Amino acid sequence: MGVMNRFMNFLGLQEEEEIVEREKLQEQGEAELEPPSFEARRNQKMNNVVSIHSQKNVKVILYEPRSYDEAQEIADHLRSHRSVVVNLQRVRNDQAMRIIDFLSGTIYALSGSISKIGGNIFLCTPDTVEIQGSITEILTEDHDYTNRMR
């Protein structure tokens, strides 16, 4: 009977505390089983709280493709919930457009986002990462500042 209880607990059909109480009652030879008290269930549920900040190895991939063929590798990183910075300065403009088109479709399918962060440099993120702000505003402010200094 212990194996069946563990299996049901694994599937989430039965609480761990219920299993322990049932096994104790069976060992004591009591014929009637009592359900766990409200307080015991509440304490059990409080112990099941999981932090959403438990990811320790969050990776950002830096990628400099040399051809369109490498776009699928970038998409694979996005599917694995990794952010990717893509530098397209080493490919021809027509290849860069094809890569961006492919990545845009991938990001749309994954509900992610893509942002231009520099000349031919893009930040592609999965749906688990939110991008705030805009680099173009910072570049414009920087340009205005340098013009005023002259």
N, C-alpha and C positions, 0 to 999 in steps of 0.2 A: 504494500500500500504506500510506502514511503516514496517509491519511484514514481508512482502515479501522481502523488502530491507535488513532487518536484517538477514534473513535466507540466502540470497544470499551472504552477507558479511561473515557470519559464514562459508559457504562453500568455501570462497575465490574467488568467481566469480565476486565480485564487491568490490571496495575500499570504505572504510569508508568515505573518503572525498567526493566521488561522491554522496553518500547517503545524506550527510548533505547539499551539494549544491542543489541537486534535491528537497529536502524537503523545503529549503528556497525559491527556485524558485516557487514551487507549492503554498506556502503560499502567495507569492506576486502576484500570479495570472498570471504569465508570461506563455505564450503558448509554447515558444520554449526553449528547454533545451540546455545549452552549456556544452561541456566537460571541465573538470578542466584543468587549464593551465599546461604546462610542469613543471614549477617551483613547483607548488602545488603537482604534482605527485612525483617529485624527493624528496621533503621534506617528503612526506608520506613514501616513500620507505626507506629513511634514518632512520626513526623512528622505522622501523621493524627489526633493527639489534639486535641480541640476543647474549649475551656473551656465549662462549662455556665453560666457567669456572663457570657456575651458579650452579653446583651441590654442595650443602652444606654438605650433609650427605653421604660422600663417606665412605664406611665401608670395613674393612678387617676382615674377619672371621678367628678365630683360631679354628682348629678342631682336636680333638684327637679321631679318631674312635676306637672302641673296637672290631668291627666285620665288615665283608664285607657288611652287611645289611645297614650300615650307609653311604655307598658310594653314594647312591641316594640323600641323604640330601645335601652332598657336591656339587653334580651336580646341584641341585636346586639353591644353592647360586650362582653358576657360571652362570646359566641361568638368574638370576636376576642381572647380571653385577656386582657381588661382587667378590673381590679377596679373596682367601682362602689359609691360611697356614695350611698344613696338616702334623701332627706329627704321624708317623706310628710306633713309638717305643713301643707302648703298644699292638701291634697285632703280631701274628706269621708271619714268613717270607712268607709263602704261601698265607696267607690272604692279606698281604701287597702288594704282586705282583698282586693279583686279583684286589685290590682297585686301584692301579696305572694303570693297564690295562683299567679298567672301566673309570677312570678319563681322561686317554689319549684319549680314544674314544670320550668322551664328549667334551673335549677341542678341538679336531680336528673338530668336528661338529660345534662348536661355533667360530672357527677361533681364539681361544685363544692361550695361551702358558703355559708351565709347566717347572719349573726349580728346580733343586735340590739345596737346600740352606744349607744342613747339613746332618748328618747321619740319614737317614730315615725321613728327613723333606723336604717337597716340597712346592713350591709356585705355585699355580694355578691361572691364571688370565684370564679374558674374553678379547675379542678383543679390548675393550676400554682402556686397560692398557698395556703399553709397558714396558718390562723388559730390562734394560741395565746392562752390566757388568756380571761378573761371580764370584761366591763365591769361587769356587775351586781354582782360581788364588790367592785369598787373603789367603786362608788356606795354600797353598803351600809357599807363601812368608813368612807367619808367622812361618811355620815350619822351613824354611831355616834360618830365623832370630834367632830362639831359638837354632838351632844347632851351629850357629856361636858364640853365647854367651857362650857356654860350653867350 
